[in-house]
């Protein structure tokens, strides 16, 4: 059953505050006494219990119910049903990109969790934030019939635009230990990103659909190793939030253990860093229930068209199954109240 989206103050205009002090993420020693010290040093951090365990467990249950709700045959209690034909279209990296999933109520509820929003507010020293309409990720422990996921080390930032620009994040919903798949990062990579791109400028670039994605070649991987950088599997518990600087080399892997990987990507940025054109584009994406990748200023807007075997998926939809119910705070995260009203 669908619910009605509740929008607070749809006619009001909110003015974002002037930009305050934000973290430089330059690797210099800091003394915050919290996760920000690890974030600045390593380029990533795990915020334990950002969402209380009882609510994280509820969100995991809603995630599984969402998958079962396609009525294609998937049953969370039956590993034999982990097959592409019995699931919505999921890419080889575990991402569900279509079906309006980025605006499902349970996804929006996760975005609006105080422990999630407040983490980003601390990094930016700014409460006037907007949020990405990003996707969800499921990678099954039983993957014998799922597409192969090979490592794809990359940065999510255009090398031509250096410096700290974007803080990515994901909320983890299932136990995620050493063998349970998930995020792999190269700690400290943000500190030498500019040096890497300067010294590797002549290296042929892996083709990408956007300049905001840079893939590391074998030579690039060797450069990282030669400069003392290692790769680390990030472990987390249900309700933990993982955040990382977009310059940090990273990728994900599927589970080799017994736990499925369930994650919801979420990324925030100060609204003052988005233009009015960005906010208008973001408003349309919200109204059309489209995704925006991890960029909260809607640099890229996706589609809800899911293709299965070269044809539109029979279960394709343009709207979420359960429309989001937004609080005053989450409505601000859409960016809509910050759009200037013309006289």
N, C-alpha and C positions, 0 to 999 in steps of 0.2 A: 504494500500500500504506500502510495506517495504521500508526502507531507508538503505543506506549504512553506515556501521560503519566507522567513520573516526578515525584513530589512528595516533597520532603524534609521530614522532621519534621512530618508531618501531625498528630501528636498533641501537639506542643509548643506552648507559648504564648510569644511574644516580646513584651517590653515596649518600646514606643517610647521613645526618649530624650526628656528634657525639651527643649522647643523652644529652639534656639540663636539666634544672631544671623542674621537673614536680610536680604537686600537690601530696601531700602524702595522701590526703583524710583520715586523722586520727582523724578528729573532733576537733582538736585544733583550737582556735580562729584565724581568719585570717582578713585581712583588705585590700582586693583587691578592694572593692568598686563596685563590680559587682556580677553577678550570682554565681561566684566561692565561695563567702562567704556562700551562702545558700547551695551550693553543698557540701562544706566541713562540714558544721554543720549538715545538714539533710540527706546527701547522695543522694539528688536529687535536681533538679532545673528546672524551666520553663524559657526559653529564649523567651521573648515576641517578636513577629514579626521577627523571624529569617528569614522567607520568607515573602516578601511584600504581602499584602492581595490580590492584583489583580492576582499575580502568584499563590498563594495558591488556589484561587477560580478556576483558570484554571486547576491546577492539580487535584482538586476534580472532575471537569467536565470530565477530561481525565480518571480518575478512574472509574466513572460511565459508560463512553462510553466503556471502556475496558470490564466491566461486560456485558453490552448489546451486545457487539461485538461477544460474543460466539453464538449468534442466537439460544439460548435455550428457549427464551420467557421472559426473565427478562426485565422489563420496569421500570425505576426509578420513573415514575409518577403513577405507579399502584401497590399499596401495596400487592395486591393479587398474584403478581408474585414473591414475596419473598419466594421461595420454592427451596429446593435442586435440584429438577429436572430441574429448569429453570436457574440455576446458575452453574458456574464452581465449582469443588470440593473445599469446604471450610470446614476446621475442626471445631470442637466445640468451639475452642478459637477464631475463626474468621480469621484464617490464610489461605492464598492461598499459597501453597508450591510448586506447579508444573507449568507446561505450559511455562517455561522460564520467568515467571513474574519478577523474580529478576533482569532481564536485559532488561525489557521494556524501551524504550526511556524516558518515563515520570518518571519512577522510577530513572533512572540514572540522569535525569535533577534535581530531588530533591536532590539526593546525592551531586551533584556538586554546589548547591546553596551556595554562599559565606558565608551567615550568618550561615549556618549549619557547613561547613568545618571549618570556623574560630573559632567557639565555641570550637570544640575539640582541635584545634591548641593552644588555650589559656590554656586549662587545661593541655596539655602535654608540653607547651612551645616549640613546635616543628612543623614546617610547612611540614616536610617530612612524610606524613601520608599515610596509606592504609585504604581502606574502606571495610566493610562487604558486601557481596552479599546477603543481608537479604530479608525477605519476606514482604508482605503487609498484612494489616488487615482490614477487613470490618465486622462490626456487625450491623445488621439492627434493626431499632426501632420496626418494625413489625416482630416479631420472632416466631409467634405461630407455624410455620411449620419448624423451624430451630432446629438443635440439641441443647440440654440443655448445658449451660456453667456453671459449678459449680466452686466455688472458688478453686484455686490451688496454695496456697501460697508457694513460693519457692525462692531460690537463684540460680542465674546462674553462680555458681563458685564452684569448688571442694574444700570442707573444708580442704583437705590435702594440699592445696596451698593457704595459707592465705595472707592477705595484698591486697592492691589495684592492681588489674590486668586488669580490663576491665570496660570501661565506655560505657554503653548502651544508646541508644537514639531512639526516634521516632519523626517524623514530623506529627503533627496533621493537618487535612485538613477540618474538619467540626466543627461547634460549639460543644464544649464538656463541658457542665455544670454538675451540681451535679447529674442529672438524665440521662445523655447521655452516660453512660458506660465509659469504658476506664481504665486507669492505676490506681491501688490501691497500695500504698506504705506504708512501716513501717518506718517513719523518724527516723534516728539515728541508725538503725539496723546495719549499717556498722561498727560503733564504738565498738560494743560489739559482733561482729560476732565470733571472736576467743574465747571469753569467753563462748559464747553459745555452740560452738562445743566441747570445753573442758569439760564443765559441763554436756552436753547431749551426750557424746561419746558412752554411752551404750544403747541409745535409738535405737530400730530397725529402719533401714533406709527404706524409701519408694523406691521401685525398680525404676530405671531409665535407659534409654538407653545410658546415658553417665555419667561419674562421675562429669562432669561439671554442673550437675543439682542436687540440693538438695531440697527435699520437706519437708515442716514442718508438723509434725504429730499434733494431738490434744495436746499432752504433750508439743511439741515444741511451739505451739501457746500459751499455758498457761505460759510457761517460759517467752516468750516475754511480755505478759501482766503483769506478776509478776515483771518484771524489768522496768515497766513504759512505755512500748512502745505501741503506738496506731496506728491504720490504718487510712490513709487519702486518699480520692478520689482526684486525681490530675485533676484540671479543666484547660482548655486551649481553645484558639481561633484558627481559621484557620491561619496557618502559624507559630504557636508557635512550638518550639522545646522543648521536654522534655528529660532530660538526667538523668541517675541514675547509681550509683555504683552497680556492679553486686552482691555485698554482701548484698545489701538492700533487705529484704523480699518484694515480690511484686506478683501481679497477675492482671488479667483484668476481667472486668464484661461487659455484654452486656447492651445496653441502656434500660432504663425503661421509658424514655421520648419520644420526637418526632423526635430527630435527629439521623441519622445513625452515627456510628463511622467509620471514614476513617483515617487510619494511615499507614505510611511507616516507617518501622524500619531501622535505620541507625546507624552504629557504626564505629568509627575510632580508630586506634592505630598508634604509631610511627613505621615506617618501620624498624627501627633498632631493634625492639623487635621481628621481624620475622626472621626465619632462611632462608637460600637460598632454603632449601627443601620446606619450607612453601610457598615461592614465586613461585617456580616451580609448586607446587600443585595448587596454586591459579590461576596461568596463565592458566592451563588446565581447571579449573572450569570456567574461563572467556570465553575461546575459545569454550567450550561445552555449555555455557550459563546455568551453574548450580549454585545453591545457596550454601552458606557456613554458615548458621545460623548467629548469631551475632558476631562470632569471625572473625575479619578481616584477621587473619593469616591462615584461612581455616583449622582450626582444624578438622572440619567436612564438608564434601561435600555431598550435597543431590542428588536428582534425579528429573527429570521432568515427571516421570510416575505418572499420577493421576489415582487412582482407584475409580471406581463408582460401588457400589453394587457388589464388589468382582471381577470386570472386569475392564480392561483398559477403561478409559473414551473415548467415541467416539470423543470427541473434544481435545484429548491429542495432544500435540505438543512438539517438542524438541527445538524450537527457538521462541523468542518473535515475536509478530505480527509486531512491529516496532522496528527495531534494534537501539541500542543507537548510538548517534553521540557524540563522546567524544572530549572535548577540551584538550589542553595540560595538564591542571591541573587534569582533571578527568582521563585521561589516566595514569598519575602517580599514582592515587589512586588504580588502578588495581594491582600495585606492579610490573608490567612487566618491566618497565624501570630500576628497581633496581636489576634485575637478572644479576649476573656477567657473562660476556661473556668469554667462554673458548678459550684459544689461539689455 
